[in-house]
Amino acid sequence: QARHAALPGRPRLCAAKHLVMLEARILSGQQAGTLVPITRFPFSFGRSEADCVFREPGVWDRHFLVTGGDGRRFGIQRAQADAQLEVDGATAIEASLRNGSMVTCGSVRIEFRIAPARQRSQ
């Protein structure tokens, strides 16, 4: 069973109160098995200056951004010029994310999934 990430300095997200449009499942490293709901854009991943933080080898302070949020199209782009980023096995500066896209940043592997839309509770 996947754990939902509690991001540093932020409360744990409750799916019943937020419209989750994209989820990132961490597949490797210390946070393997963690499910990160992405509810706002841009959403950053990195070692320290990020919405989702990894303390793994090869991860830069602000490694990459997930963009989009119109519910149909999502993208990914490097946040730092020298950061290495692979999307679906190919080196990328920026790319489109598809349901099931696999992303590698440093030694961390992440799978992105489009999540079912949920209504916000009032």
Contacts in CASP RR format, 6 or more apart in sequence:
PFRMAT RR
TARGET T0000
AUTHOR 0000-0000-0000
METHOD contacts of the structure
MODEL  1
QARHAALPGRPRLCAAKHLVMLEARILSGQQAGTLVPITRFPFSFGRSEA
DCVFREPGVWDRHFLVTGGDGRRFGIQRAQADAQLEVDGATAIEASLRNG
SMVTCGSVRIEFRIAPARQRSQ
2 25 0 8 1.000
2 33 0 8 1.000
2 34 0 8 1.000
2 35 0 8 1.000
3 33 0 8 1.000
3 34 0 8 1.000
3 35 0 8 1.000
4 12 0 8 1.000
4 13 0 8 1.000
4 34 0 8 1.000
4 35 0 8 1.000
4 36 0 8 1.000
4 37 0 8 1.000
5 26 0 8 1.000
5 31 0 8 1.000
5 34 0 8 1.000
5 35 0 8 1.000
5 36 0 8 1.000
5 52 0 8 1.000
6 12 0 8 1.000
7 36 0 8 1.000
7 51 0 8 1.000
7 52 0 8 1.000
7 53 0 8 1.000
8 53 0 8 1.000
10 51 0 8 1.000
13 20 0 8 1.000
13 37 0 8 1.000
13 39 0 8 1.000
15 37 0 8 1.000
15 118 0 8 1.000
16 118 0 8 1.000
16 121 0 8 1.000
17 120 0 8 1.000
17 121 0 8 1.000
18 37 0 8 1.000
18 39 0 8 1.000
18 118 0 8 1.000
18 120 0 8 1.000
19 39 0 8 1.000
19 117 0 8 1.000
19 118 0 8 1.000
19 119 0 8 1.000
19 120 0 8 1.000
20 37 0 8 1.000
20 38 0 8 1.000
20 39 0 8 1.000
20 115 0 8 1.000
20 116 0 8 1.000
20 117 0 8 1.000
20 118 0 8 1.000
21 38 0 8 1.000
21 39 0 8 1.000
21 69 0 8 1.000
21 71 0 8 1.000
21 74 0 8 1.000
21 114 0 8 1.000
21 115 0 8 1.000
21 117 0 8 1.000
22 37 0 8 1.000
22 38 0 8 1.000
22 66 0 8 1.000
22 69 0 8 1.000
22 74 0 8 1.000
22 97 0 8 1.000
22 112 0 8 1.000
22 113 0 8 1.000
22 114 0 8 1.000
22 115 0 8 1.000
23 35 0 8 1.000
23 36 0 8 1.000
23 37 0 8 1.000
23 38 0 8 1.000
23 112 0 8 1.000
23 113 0 8 1.000
23 114 0 8 1.000
23 115 0 8 1.000
24 35 0 8 1.000
24 36 0 8 1.000
24 38 0 8 1.000
24 45 0 8 1.000
24 52 0 8 1.000
24 66 0 8 1.000
24 110 0 8 1.000
24 111 0 8 1.000
24 112 0 8 1.000
24 113 0 8 1.000
25 33 0 8 1.000
25 34 0 8 1.000
25 35 0 8 1.000
25 36 0 8 1.000
25 110 0 8 1.000
25 111 0 8 1.000
25 112 0 8 1.000
25 113 0 8 1.000
26 32 0 8 1.000
26 33 0 8 1.000
26 34 0 8 1.000
26 35 0 8 1.000
26 36 0 8 1.000
26 54 0 8 1.000
26 108 0 8 1.000
26 109 0 8 1.000
26 110 0 8 1.000
27 33 0 8 1.000
27 102 0 8 1.000
27 109 0 8 1.000
27 110 0 8 1.000
27 111 0 8 1.000
28 107 0 8 1.000
28 108 0 8 1.000
28 109 0 8 1.000
29 54 0 8 1.000
29 56 0 8 1.000
29 107 0 8 1.000
29 108 0 8 1.000
30 54 0 8 1.000
30 55 0 8 1.000
30 56 0 8 1.000
31 54 0 8 1.000
36 52 0 8 1.000
37 115 0 8 1.000
38 66 0 8 1.000
41 66 0 8 1.000
41 67 0 8 1.000
41 68 0 8 1.000
41 69 0 8 1.000
42 65 0 8 1.000
42 66 0 8 1.000
42 67 0 8 1.000
42 68 0 8 1.000
43 51 0 8 1.000
43 52 0 8 1.000
43 65 0 8 1.000
43 66 0 8 1.000
44 50 0 8 1.000
44 51 0 8 1.000
44 52 0 8 1.000
44 62 0 8 1.000
44 63 0 8 1.000
44 64 0 8 1.000
44 65 0 8 1.000
44 66 0 8 1.000
44 79 0 8 1.000
45 51 0 8 1.000
45 52 0 8 1.000
45 54 0 8 1.000
45 63 0 8 1.000
45 64 0 8 1.000
45 65 0 8 1.000
45 66 0 8 1.000
45 105 0 8 1.000
45 110 0 8 1.000
46 52 0 8 1.000
46 53 0 8 1.000
46 54 0 8 1.000
46 59 0 8 1.000
46 60 0 8 1.000
46 61 0 8 1.000
46 62 0 8 1.000
46 63 0 8 1.000
46 64 0 8 1.000
46 79 0 8 1.000
46 105 0 8 1.000
47 53 0 8 1.000
47 54 0 8 1.000
47 55 0 8 1.000
47 59 0 8 1.000
47 60 0 8 1.000
47 61 0 8 1.000
47 62 0 8 1.000
47 63 0 8 1.000
48 61 0 8 1.000
48 62 0 8 1.000
49 61 0 8 1.000
49 62 0 8 1.000
50 61 0 8 1.000
50 62 0 8 1.000
50 63 0 8 1.000
54 63 0 8 1.000
54 105 0 8 1.000
54 108 0 8 1.000
56 106 0 8 1.000
56 107 0 8 1.000
56 108 0 8 1.000
57 106 0 8 1.000
57 107 0 8 1.000
58 84 0 8 1.000
58 105 0 8 1.000
58 106 0 8 1.000
58 107 0 8 1.000
59 105 0 8 1.000
59 106 0 8 1.000
59 107 0 8 1.000
59 108 0 8 1.000
60 79 0 8 1.000
60 80 0 8 1.000
60 82 0 8 1.000
60 83 0 8 1.000
60 105 0 8 1.000
61 80 0 8 1.000
62 79 0 8 1.000
62 80 0 8 1.000
63 78 0 8 1.000
63 79 0 8 1.000
63 80 0 8 1.000
63 83 0 8 1.000
63 85 0 8 1.000
63 105 0 8 1.000
63 106 0 8 1.000
64 76 0 8 1.000
64 77 0 8 1.000
64 78 0 8 1.000
64 79 0 8 1.000
64 83 0 8 1.000
64 85 0 8 1.000
64 103 0 8 1.000
64 105 0 8 1.000
65 76 0 8 1.000
65 77 0 8 1.000
65 79 0 8 1.000
66 74 0 8 1.000
66 75 0 8 1.000
66 76 0 8 1.000
66 97 0 8 1.000
66 112 0 8 1.000
67 74 0 8 1.000
67 75 0 8 1.000
67 76 0 8 1.000
67 77 0 8 1.000
68 74 0 8 1.000
68 75 0 8 1.000
71 114 0 8 1.000
71 117 0 8 1.000
73 96 0 8 1.000
74 96 0 8 1.000
74 97 0 8 1.000
74 112 0 8 1.000
74 114 0 8 1.000
75 94 0 8 1.000
75 95 0 8 1.000
75 96 0 8 1.000
75 97 0 8 1.000
76 85 0 8 1.000
76 87 0 8 1.000
76 92 0 8 1.000
76 94 0 8 1.000
76 95 0 8 1.000
76 96 0 8 1.000
76 97 0 8 1.000
76 101 0 8 1.000
76 103 0 8 1.000
77 93 0 8 1.000
77 94 0 8 1.000
77 95 0 8 1.000
78 85 0 8 1.000
78 92 0 8 1.000
78 93 0 8 1.000
78 94 0 8 1.000
83 105 0 8 1.000
84 91 0 8 1.000
84 105 0 8 1.000
84 106 0 8 1.000
85 91 0 8 1.000
85 92 0 8 1.000
85 93 0 8 1.000
85 103 0 8 1.000
85 104 0 8 1.000
85 105 0 8 1.000
86 92 0 8 1.000
86 103 0 8 1.000
86 104 0 8 1.000
86 105 0 8 1.000
87 95 0 8 1.000
87 97 0 8 1.000
87 101 0 8 1.000
87 102 0 8 1.000
87 103 0 8 1.000
88 95 0 8 1.000
88 98 0 8 1.000
88 101 0 8 1.000
88 102 0 8 1.000
89 102 0 8 1.000
89 104 0 8 1.000
97 103 0 8 1.000
97 112 0 8 1.000
99 112 0 8 1.000
99 113 0 8 1.000
99 114 0 8 1.000
100 111 0 8 1.000
100 112 0 8 1.000
100 113 0 8 1.000
101 111 0 8 1.000
101 112 0 8 1.000
102 109 0 8 1.000
102 110 0 8 1.000
102 111 0 8 1.000
102 112 0 8 1.000
103 109 0 8 1.000
103 110 0 8 1.000
103 111 0 8 1.000
103 112 0 8 1.000
104 110 0 8 1.000
END
